[in-house]
């Protein structure tokens, strides 16, 4: 599966952005989808994941209550709605896909998008 992330940009603290990740292929609905981010000089970290059906989601503590992951299997797209953004949310955001169970471990995802940059100004 090929992934294309979009929706990043520059936003002020307290603002919102919605990231999208479009997937190719007809088996999108069988994949667990995740969002990760990587800030300058830091390791890539888990943000959120969603089950193949969309019925189960999991988010990192740092974004709980602010970020929401969702998916539309008819459109082969997963979303990350980001509200109440903080300067520490500044990073390149990546979407990723894997089969079977959800995980927060980045090395267990098989497919990655190219990343979309989010910059939050204070």
Order of alpha helices (4+ residues) and beta strands (2+ residues): beta-beta-beta-beta-beta-beta-beta-beta-beta-beta-beta
